[in-house]
Amino acid sequence: MDNIQMVDLKSQYKKIKSAVDKAIGDVIESAQFINGPEVKSFQSELESYLDTKHVIPCANGTDALQISLMALDLKPGDEVITPSFTFIATTEVIALLGLKPVFIDVKKDTFCMDASQIENAITDKTKAIVPVHLYGQAADMGEIMRIADKHNLPVIEDNAQAIGSDYHTSSGDKKTGTIGQIGCTSFFPSKNLGCYGDGGAIFTNSDELAAKMRMIVNHGQSKRYYHDVVGCNSRLDSIQAAVLRIKLKELDGYINARRKVADYYDNFFAQFEGVNTPVRSDKSRHVFHQYTLTLEGIDRDALNAFLAEKNIPSMIYYPVPAHKQEMFSSFNSAETELPATDWLGERVLSLPIHTEMSEEQLAFICNGVAEFMKIEA
């Protein structure tokens, strides 16, 4: 049996090697490394896949979030509502721009923003809401958008872990990241749609926002050497775009492979009390960027160490929620009461999940967990 990886990018690459090698070679041969035709083609193809009007490629997912906030013309001290239970990039960019993150709790079952808490967090300084589609599960966008529209607040979806997920609405399915005013994603290599370096993109159906964000990613210029707004240098390079064009064609297949892995885990762990498998909301299609267990009455850290001894990787996403990070101490956010967030931070454990997992590997992982359960019992 091959060594088990949290994400096996090498085996995935082998299946698309000839296409990837040719695409990279073609870019090098063309010498159009920045904003070349591969970037424009990928942009167009991703717009079609997402059924959105505008895709703005950029250098990484963190930049995508920052540029989205910059495009809203927010002022220092303005407040942005967001969950604390997320990767730090979501909240980091809020503080970076001099804005105030207002942390609200998540739901224990979906791991995503608890929409019922949004209105209590809204003040006259609230200027945006940033929900996160965590682990591949869509947040409750129907309710989030209802509240946002009621209070005239823009919504920026952090879609870095859920690209390809469908959210079910009365008018049909919509891809996560295309429901709010702006959506953001990361193409970090381990993502469901990942490149071979850093990369990101922003989505919107607004012509005005798209035009502004295209300026921001390119030093704030509308035409060369004419800078209309303060911007940054954030571009997806042509080699990464070439890789992403190939992998975009495979994305739905990758998602289906991940869902099959999740099915295997679900079926196996159904026999264990205290091992809670991920909920699959009937409002959306879970794309399983992570497969995350919630453990009750089980020593999570001991299980994590036990699996490591058997060369089974597992990860804790995330051991310290954003509101308790030192970087936000000036906001006194550690005093915020987020019981579900704190509860999850002590109990979540993510198991390996990727597109190339064999049944032999899955059985080995599951039997490792079962062995620990017998020892603990």
C-alpha positions in Angstrom: 0.0 0.0 0.0 1.3 3.5 -0.9 1.9 5.9 2.0 -1.3 7.8 2.9 -1.3 11.5 2.3 -3.8 14.1 3.5 -3.9 15.1 -0.2 -2.1 13.0 -2.8 -1.2 15.6 -5.5 1.5 13.4 -7.1 -0.8 10.6 -8.0 -3.4 13.0 -9.3 -0.7 14.7 -11.5 0.3 11.3 -13.0 -3.2 10.9 -14.5 -3.1 14.3 -16.3 0.7 14.4 -16.7 0.8 14.5 -20.5 -1.7 17.3 -20.8 -0.1 19.3 -18.0 3.4 18.9 -19.3 2.4 20.0 -22.7 0.4 23.0 -21.4 3.3 24.2 -19.3 5.7 23.7 -22.2 3.5 25.7 -24.5 3.5 28.6 -22.1 7.3 28.5 -21.8 7.6 28.3 -25.6 5.3 31.3 -26.0 7.1 33.4 -23.3 3.8 35.0 -22.4 4.1 34.4 -18.7 1.9 37.2 -17.3 -1.6 37.9 -18.5 -1.1 35.6 -21.4 -3.8 33.9 -23.4 -4.0 31.0 -21.0 -5.2 33.4 -18.2 -7.9 34.9 -20.4 -9.0 31.4 -21.5 -9.2 30.1 -18.0 -11.1 33.2 -16.9 -13.7 32.6 -19.6 -14.0 28.9 -18.9 -14.4 29.5 -15.2 -17.1 32.1 -15.9 -19.0 29.5 -17.9 -18.5 26.8 -15.2 -19.8 29.0 -12.4 -22.4 30.7 -14.6 -21.2 34.1 -13.5 -20.6 37.3 -15.5 -17.1 38.2 -14.3 -14.1 36.2 -13.0 -11.1 38.3 -12.0 -8.0 36.0 -11.6 -5.5 37.1 -8.9 -2.4 35.9 -7.1 -4.0 33.9 -4.2 -7.1 33.5 -2.2 -6.0 35.9 0.5 -5.6 38.7 -2.1 -9.0 37.8 -3.5 -10.6 38.5 -0.1 -8.6 41.7 0.4 -9.3 43.1 -3.1 -13.0 42.4 -2.6 -13.1 44.4 0.6 -11.1 47.2 -1.1 -13.6 47.4 -3.9 -16.4 48.2 -1.4 -14.7 51.5 -0.4 -14.9 50.7 3.3 -13.4 53.1 5.9 -11.2 52.3 8.9 -13.4 51.4 11.8 -16.1 49.9 9.6 -17.3 46.5 10.8 -17.4 43.3 8.9 -19.4 40.3 10.3 -17.7 37.0 9.8 -17.3 33.6 11.6 -14.3 33.0 13.9 -14.2 29.3 13.0 -12.2 29.6 9.7 -8.8 29.8 8.2 -7.1 33.0 9.4 -7.0 34.6 6.0 -10.8 35.3 6.1 -10.4 37.5 9.1 -6.8 38.7 8.7 -7.6 40.8 5.7 -10.4 42.6 7.5 -7.9 43.9 10.2 -5.2 44.5 7.6 -7.4 47.1 6.0 -8.1 48.8 9.3 -11.6 47.4 9.5 -13.1 45.6 12.6 -14.0 41.9 12.4 -17.2 41.2 14.3 -17.1 37.5 15.1 -20.3 35.4 15.2 -20.7 31.8 16.0 -21.1 28.8 13.6 -23.5 25.9 13.7 -22.2 22.7 15.3 -23.6 20.5 12.5 -22.6 22.4 9.4 -19.5 24.3 10.8 -20.7 27.4 8.9 -22.0 30.8 10.0 -25.1 30.7 12.2 -27.3 33.1 10.2 -29.7 33.5 13.2 -26.9 35.5 14.9 -26.3 38.0 12.2 -28.9 40.6 13.0 -27.9 40.9 16.7 -24.3 41.7 15.4 -25.4 44.5 13.0 -24.7 48.0 14.1 -24.6 51.4 12.3 -21.0 50.6 11.5 -21.6 47.3 9.9 -20.7 47.5 6.2 -20.4 43.8 5.0 -20.9 40.2 5.8 -18.3 37.5 4.9 -19.7 33.9 5.3 -17.3 31.0 4.8 -18.3 27.7 3.0 -16.1 25.6 5.3 -14.7 22.2 4.5 -16.8 22.2 1.3 -20.2 22.7 2.9 -22.2 25.7 1.8 -23.3 28.3 4.4 -27.0 29.0 4.7 -26.9 31.5 1.9 -30.7 31.8 1.5 -31.1 33.2 5.0 -27.8 35.2 4.9 -28.9 37.0 1.7 -32.4 37.7 3.1 -30.8 39.4 6.1 -28.2 41.2 4.0 -30.7 42.5 1.6 -33.0 43.7 4.4 -30.1 45.7 5.8 -28.6 46.7 2.5 -25.3 44.9 3.2 -23.0 43.4 0.6 -22.0 39.8 1.0 -18.5 38.5 0.1 -18.5 34.7 0.0 -15.3 32.9 1.1 -15.5 30.0 -1.3 -11.9 28.8 -1.0 -12.9 25.4 0.3 -16.1 24.8 -1.7 -15.6 25.6 -5.3 -18.0 23.5 -7.4 -20.6 23.2 -4.6 -24.2 23.8 -5.6 -26.6 25.7 -3.4 -30.2 24.8 -4.0 -32.6 27.8 -4.4 -36.3 28.0 -5.5 -35.2 29.3 -8.9 -32.6 26.5 -9.4 -29.1 25.6 -8.3 -26.4 28.2 -8.0 -22.7 27.7 -7.5 -21.3 28.8 -4.2 -19.4 32.0 -4.6 -21.9 33.4 -7.1 -24.8 34.1 -4.7 -23.5 37.2 -2.8 -22.3 40.4 -4.5 -18.7 39.0 -4.6 -17.2 35.5 -4.3 -13.6 34.6 -3.6 -11.6 31.4 -4.1 -8.1 30.0 -3.6 -6.2 27.7 -6.0 -3.7 26.6 -3.4 -2.5 23.2 -4.6 -4.5 21.2 -2.0 -7.8 22.8 -2.9 -10.4 20.8 -4.9 -9.4 23.0 -7.8 -5.7 23.7 -7.2 -2.8 24.8 -9.3 0.9 24.1 -8.9 1.7 27.2 -6.9 -0.4 30.1 -5.6 -3.5 31.4 -7.3 -6.9 32.8 -6.7 -9.9 34.4 -8.3 -12.8 36.7 -7.5 -16.3 36.4 -9.0 -19.1 38.9 -9.4 -22.1 39.7 -11.6 -21.7 43.4 -11.1 -20.1 45.3 -14.0 -19.1 48.1 -11.7 -17.4 45.9 -9.1 -15.7 43.9 -11.7 -14.2 47.0 -13.4 -13.0 48.3 -10.0 -11.4 45.0 -9.0 -9.7 44.6 -12.3 -8.1 47.9 -11.6 -7.1 47.0 -8.0 -5.4 43.8 -9.0 -3.3 45.7 -11.5 -1.9 48.6 -9.5 -5.2 50.5 -9.7 -4.8 51.3 -13.3 -7.6 51.5 -15.9 -5.1 51.9 -18.7 -1.3 51.6 -18.6 0.4 54.2 -16.3 -3.0 55.8 -15.4 -3.8 54.9 -11.8 -7.3 55.7 -10.7 -7.4 54.0 -7.3 -4.9 52.6 -4.9 -4.3 49.0 -5.9 -1.9 46.2 -5.6 0.0 43.7 -7.8 -2.0 40.5 -7.7 -1.9 38.4 -10.9 -2.5 34.7 -11.7 0.5 33.7 -13.9 0.0 31.9 -17.2 1.6 28.6 -16.1 -0.9 28.3 -13.2 -3.7 29.2 -15.5 -2.7 26.5 -18.0 -2.7 23.9 -15.2 -6.1 25.2 -13.9 -7.7 24.9 -17.4 -6.9 21.2 -17.4 -8.0 20.6 -13.9 -11.2 22.6 -14.3 -12.4 20.0 -16.8 -11.7 17.3 -14.1 -13.3 19.2 -11.2 -16.7 17.5 -11.1 -15.0 14.2 -11.4 -12.7 15.2 -8.5 -15.7 16.2 -6.4 -17.5 12.9 -7.1 -14.3 11.0 -6.1 -14.2 12.9 -2.8 -17.9 12.3 -2.1 -17.3 8.5 -2.6 -14.5 8.7 0.0 -16.9 10.5 2.3 -19.5 7.8 1.7 -17.0 5.1 2.8 -16.2 7.0 6.0 -19.8 7.7 6.7 -20.8 4.1 6.5 -17.9 2.9 8.6 -18.1 5.4 11.4 -21.9 5.0 11.8 -21.2 2.1 14.1 -19.3 4.3 16.7 -21.1 6.3 19.3 -19.4 9.7 19.8 -18.0 9.8 16.3 -20.1 12.4 14.4 -19.7 12.4 10.7 -20.2 15.5 8.6 -23.7 16.6 8.0 -24.8 17.0 4.4 -27.2 19.8 4.2 -30.2 19.3 2.0 -29.7 22.9 0.9 -26.5 22.2 -1.0 -24.0 19.7 -2.4 -21.1 19.1 -0.1 -17.8 18.9 -2.1 -15.6 17.6 0.9 -12.5 19.7 0.7 -12.0 18.2 4.2 -13.7 15.2 5.9 -14.1 16.4 9.4 -15.3 14.3 12.3 -16.6 15.8 15.5 -15.7 13.7 18.5 -17.7 13.6 21.7 -16.4 11.7 24.8 -13.3 10.8 22.9 -9.8 12.2 23.4 -9.3 14.0 20.1 -5.6 14.8 20.7 -4.9 11.3 21.8 -6.5 9.9 18.6 -4.5 12.3 16.5 -1.3 11.1 18.1 -2.3 7.5 17.8 -3.0 7.7 14.1 0.3 9.5 13.6 2.1 6.6 15.1 0.5 4.4 12.5 1.6 6.8 9.7 -2.0 7.9 9.2 -2.1 11.7 8.8 -4.9 13.7 10.4 -5.3 17.4 11.0 -7.0 19.8 13.4 -8.7 22.6 11.4 -8.6 24.8 13.4 -7.2 24.4 17.0 -7.4 28.2 17.8 -10.3 30.1 16.4 -9.7 33.6 15.0 -11.3 35.5 17.9 -8.7 34.0 20.3 -5.7 34.7 18.1 -3.2 37.2 19.4 -3.4 39.3 16.3 -6.9 40.4 17.3 -6.1 41.2 20.9 -6.6 44.9 20.2 -10.3 44.2 19.5 -10.7 42.3 22.8 -12.3 39.6 20.7 -11.2 36.8 23.1 -14.0 37.9 25.4 -16.6 37.2 22.7 -18.8 34.3 23.6 -18.8 31.8 20.8 -19.7 28.5 22.4 -20.2 26.4 19.3 -16.9 27.7 17.9 -15.0 26.8 21.1 -16.8 23.5 21.3 -15.8 22.5 17.8 -12.2 23.7 18.3 -11.8 21.0 21.0 -13.4 18.2 19.0 -12.8 18.4 15.3 -10.4 16.1 13.5 -10.0 15.9 9.7 -9.1 12.6 8.0 -7.3 12.1 4.7 -9.5 12.8 1.7 -8.5 13.3 -1.9 -9.2 12.0 -5.4 -6.8 9.1 -5.5 -7.6 7.2 -2.4 -7.9 3.4 -2.6 -10.2 1.2 -0.7 -7.2 -0.4 0.9 -6.1 3.0 2.3 -9.5 3.8 3.5 -9.8 0.5 5.3 -6.4 1.0 7.0 -7.4 4.5 8.2 -10.8 3.4 9.5 -9.4 0.3 11.2 -6.8 2.6 12.9 -9.6 4.7 14.3 -11.5 1.5 15.4 -8.4 0.2 17.1 -8.1 3.4 19.1 -11.7 3.2 20.1 -11.3 -0.3 21.4 -8.3 0.7 23.4 -10.1 3.7 24.9 -13.2 1.7 25.7 
